Amino acid sequence: MTKSVSYQDDLIEFLKKPEAAAAYIEAILEEKNAEAELLPLAISNVVEARGGIIQLSNAAKLYCEKLQNLLSKTGGDEVYLLVALLDALGFQLQIGVKSDSSIFEGEGAIAFAEHLPTV
């Protein structure tokens, strides 16, 4: 009997490549009439591929927690509205890999994240 491999495991392994993770998020943002769970799930998958929340910098953890909280309430409506507005204006949102490999390092990012509104 052939042993099956979990799709989730394959997805997480694929998303370990920064370029793949960027393309994955970009594809999710391009989704028309996306289900409310799609964007939060995609972000969760990318975070897991990056080693999980424990591996993130303090600022990235704070951003992630605040964003997940917001998305759990809105389903990402604000994000998809921004994408739609940009599209109507003739622009597109692109996700790319930063040239350095840090994940929101630095105290300035932490200070900014701490002042984001809570929903």
ZADO-1210 file (C-alpha; in nm, 4 decimals, padded with zeros to 6 digits):
<atoms>
<atom x="00.0000" y="00.0000" z="00.0000" code="MET" pos="1"/>
<atom x="00.1334" y="00.3430" z="-00.0954" code="THR" pos="2"/>
<atom x="00.1794" y="00.5842" z="00.1927" code="LYS" pos="3"/>
<atom x="00.0300" y="00.9261" z="00.1229" code="SER" pos="4"/>
<atom x="00.2053" y="01.2490" z="00.2086" code="VAL" pos="5"/>
<atom x="00.0136" y="01.5318" z="00.3701" code="SER" pos="6"/>
<atom x="-00.0641" y="01.8199" z="00.1366" code="TYR" pos="7"/>
<atom x="-00.0033" y="02.0568" z="00.4284" code="GLN" pos="8"/>
<atom x="00.3463" y="01.9154" z="00.4844" code="ASP" pos="9"/>
<atom x="00.4287" y="01.9584" z="00.1158" code="ASP" pos="10"/>
<atom x="00.2899" y="02.3119" z="00.1160" code="LEU" pos="11"/>
<atom x="00.4952" y="02.4144" z="00.4207" code="ILE" pos="12"/>
<atom x="00.8084" y="02.2630" z="00.2664" code="GLU" pos="13"/>
<atom x="00.7407" y="02.4551" z="-00.0575" code="PHE" pos="14"/>
<atom x="00.6796" y="02.7813" z="00.1312" code="LEU" pos="15"/>
<atom x="01.0222" y="02.7588" z="00.2977" code="LYS" pos="16"/>
<atom x="01.1558" y="02.9117" z="-00.0249" code="LYS" pos="17"/>
<atom x="01.1093" y="03.2895" z="00.0161" code="PRO" pos="18"/>
<atom x="01.0231" y="03.3362" z="-00.3509" code="GLU" pos="19"/>
<atom x="00.7544" y="03.0680" z="-00.3278" code="ALA" pos="20"/>
<atom x="00.6071" y="03.2251" z="-00.0135" code="ALA" pos="21"/>
<atom x="00.5972" y="03.5664" z="-00.1818" code="ALA" pos="22"/>
<atom x="00.4214" y="03.4233" z="-00.4881" code="ALA" pos="23"/>
<atom x="00.1764" y="03.2354" z="-00.2636" code="TYR" pos="24"/>
<atom x="00.0743" y="03.5488" z="-00.0736" code="ILE" pos="25"/>
<atom x="00.0528" y="03.7473" z="-00.3963" code="GLU" pos="26"/>
<atom x="-00.1771" y="03.4826" z="-00.5483" code="ALA" pos="27"/>
<atom x="-00.3995" y="03.4923" z="-00.2399" code="ILE" pos="28"/>
<atom x="-00.4261" y="03.8721" z="-00.2676" code="LEU" pos="29"/>
<atom x="-00.5246" y="03.8427" z="-00.6350" code="GLU" pos="30"/>
<atom x="-00.8091" y="03.6037" z="-00.5498" code="GLU" pos="31"/>
<atom x="-01.1484" y="03.7461" z="-00.6451" code="LYS" pos="32"/>
<atom x="-01.4248" y="03.6923" z="-00.3883" code="ASN" pos="33"/>
<atom x="-01.1868" y="03.5180" z="-00.1522" code="ALA" pos="34"/>
<atom x="-01.3261" y="03.3254" z="00.1414" code="GLU" pos="35"/>
<atom x="-01.2717" y="03.5003" z="00.4748" code="ALA" pos="36"/>
<atom x="-01.0391" y="03.2249" z="00.5994" code="GLU" pos="37"/>
<atom x="-00.8082" y="03.2342" z="00.2965" code="LEU" pos="38"/>
<atom x="-00.5783" y="03.5259" z="00.3844" code="LEU" pos="39"/>
<atom x="-00.5351" y="03.4379" z="00.7548" code="PRO" pos="40"/>
<atom x="-00.4650" y="03.0763" z="00.6592" code="LEU" pos="41"/>
<atom x="-00.2082" y="03.1815" z="00.3994" code="ALA" pos="42"/>
<atom x="-00.0277" y="03.4036" z="00.6490" code="ILE" pos="43"/>
<atom x="-00.0350" y="03.1249" z="00.9052" code="SER" pos="44"/>
<atom x="00.1151" y="02.8834" z="00.6515" code="ASN" pos="45"/>
<atom x="00.3964" y="03.1242" z="00.5653" code="VAL" pos="46"/>
<atom x="00.4714" y="03.1867" z="00.9335" code="VAL" pos="47"/>
<atom x="00.4843" y="02.8106" z="00.9911" code="GLU" pos="48"/>
<atom x="00.7206" y="02.7701" z="00.6952" code="ALA" pos="49"/>
<atom x="00.9463" y="03.0408" z="00.8423" code="ARG" pos="50"/>
<atom x="00.9838" y="02.8318" z="01.1584" code="GLY" pos="51"/>
<atom x="00.6662" y="02.9286" z="01.3386" code="GLY" pos="52"/>
<atom x="00.5853" y="03.2289" z="01.5527" code="ILE" pos="53"/>
<atom x="00.8579" y="03.1387" z="01.8029" code="ILE" pos="54"/>
<atom x="01.1276" y="03.1917" z="01.5385" code="GLN" pos="55"/>
<atom x="01.0114" y="03.5400" z="01.4444" code="LEU" pos="56"/>
<atom x="01.1613" y="03.8591" z="01.5815" code="SER" pos="57"/>
<atom x="00.9669" y="04.0377" z="01.8558" code="ASN" pos="58"/>
<atom x="00.8356" y="04.2956" z="01.6111" code="ALA" pos="59"/>
<atom x="00.7249" y="04.0305" z="01.3612" code="ALA" pos="60"/>
<atom x="00.5454" y="03.8420" z="01.6407" code="LYS" pos="61"/>
<atom x="00.3625" y="04.1580" z="01.7397" code="LEU" pos="62"/>
<atom x="00.2648" y="04.2368" z="01.3790" code="TYR" pos="63"/>
<atom x="00.1527" y="03.8788" z="01.3272" code="CYS" pos="64"/>
<atom x="-00.0624" y="03.8702" z="01.6398" code="GLU" pos="65"/>
<atom x="-00.2267" y="04.2049" z="01.5629" code="LYS" pos="66"/>
<atom x="-00.2886" y="04.1120" z="01.1999" code="LEU" pos="67"/>
<atom x="-00.4307" y="03.7703" z="01.2867" code="GLN" pos="68"/>
<atom x="-00.6625" y="03.9380" z="01.5386" code="ASN" pos="69"/>
<atom x="-00.7800" y="04.1894" z="01.2788" code="LEU" pos="70"/>
<atom x="-00.8227" y="03.9270" z="01.0069" code="LEU" pos="71"/>
<atom x="-01.0219" y="03.7026" z="01.2395" code="SER" pos="72"/>
<atom x="-01.2778" y="03.9828" z="01.2665" code="LYS" pos="73"/>
<atom x="-01.2811" y="04.1153" z="00.9103" code="THR" pos="74"/>
<atom x="-01.1615" y="03.8273" z="00.6928" code="GLY" pos="75"/>
<atom x="-00.9162" y="04.0638" z="00.5281" code="GLY" pos="76"/>
<atom x="-01.1801" y="04.2923" z="00.3769" code="ASP" pos="77"/>
<atom x="-00.9519" y="04.5970" z="00.4156" code="GLU" pos="78"/>
<atom x="-00.6653" y="04.4244" z="00.2396" code="VAL" pos="79"/>
<atom x="-00.8818" y="04.3044" z="-00.0492" code="TYR" pos="80"/>
<atom x="-01.0395" y="04.6500" z="-00.0739" code="LEU" pos="81"/>
<atom x="-00.6919" y="04.8023" z="-00.1071" code="LEU" pos="82"/>
<atom x="-00.6023" y="04.5514" z="-00.3791" code="VAL" pos="83"/>
<atom x="-00.9284" y="04.6266" z="-00.5642" code="ALA" pos="84"/>
<atom x="-00.8738" y="05.0027" z="-00.5380" code="LEU" pos="85"/>
<atom x="-00.5190" y="04.9728" z="-00.6681" code="LEU" pos="86"/>
<atom x="-00.6462" y="04.7580" z="-00.9555" code="ASP" pos="87"/>
<atom x="-00.9140" y="05.0162" z="-01.0418" code="ALA" pos="88"/>
<atom x="-00.6433" y="05.2839" z="-01.0443" code="LEU" pos="89"/>
<atom x="-00.4283" y="05.0757" z="-01.2795" code="GLY" pos="90"/>
<atom x="-00.1826" y="04.9480" z="-01.0211" code="PHE" pos="91"/>
<atom x="-00.1100" y="04.6131" z="-00.8670" code="GLN" pos="92"/>
<atom x="00.0260" y="04.5060" z="-00.5347" code="LEU" pos="93"/>
<atom x="00.3367" y="04.2901" z="-00.5645" code="GLN" pos="94"/>
<atom x="00.4995" y="04.0854" z="-00.2918" code="ILE" pos="95"/>
<atom x="00.8751" y="04.0440" z="-00.3138" code="GLY" pos="96"/>
<atom x="01.1567" y="03.9051" z="-00.1055" code="VAL" pos="97"/>
<atom x="01.3618" y="04.1586" z="00.0882" code="LYS" pos="98"/>
<atom x="01.7273" y="04.1769" z="-00.0079" code="SER" pos="99"/>
<atom x="01.8337" y="04.1064" z="00.3506" code="ASP" pos="100"/>
<atom x="01.6989" y="03.8022" z="00.5303" code="SER" pos="101"/>
<atom x="01.5915" y="03.9730" z="00.8534" code="SER" pos="102"/>
<atom x="01.2309" y="03.9437" z="00.9564" code="ILE" pos="103"/>
<atom x="01.1402" y="04.2902" z="01.0898" code="PHE" pos="104"/>
<atom x="01.4545" y="04.3300" z="01.2966" code="GLU" pos="105"/>
<atom x="01.5072" y="04.6456" z="01.4923" code="GLY" pos="106"/>
<atom x="01.3535" y="04.8431" z="01.7725" code="GLU" pos="107"/>
<atom x="01.1924" y="05.0962" z="01.5380" code="GLY" pos="108"/>
<atom x="00.9718" y="04.8238" z="01.3952" code="ALA" pos="109"/>
<atom x="00.8763" y="04.7107" z="01.7457" code="ILE" pos="110"/>
<atom x="00.7845" y="05.0641" z="01.8491" code="ALA" pos="111"/>
<atom x="00.5726" y="05.1037" z="01.5363" code="PHE" pos="112"/>
<atom x="00.3976" y="04.7695" z="01.5913" code="ALA" pos="113"/>
<atom x="00.3147" y="04.8539" z="01.9511" code="GLU" pos="114"/>
<atom x="00.1258" y="05.1635" z="01.8376" code="HIS" pos="115"/>
<atom x="-00.0928" y="04.9847" z="01.5849" code="LEU" pos="116"/>
<atom x="-00.4583" y="05.0014" z="01.6833" code="PRO" pos="117"/>
<atom x="-00.6134" y="04.6955" z="01.8360" code="THR" pos="118"/>
<atom x="-00.9468" y="04.5776" z="01.7066" code="VAL" pos="119"/>
</atoms>
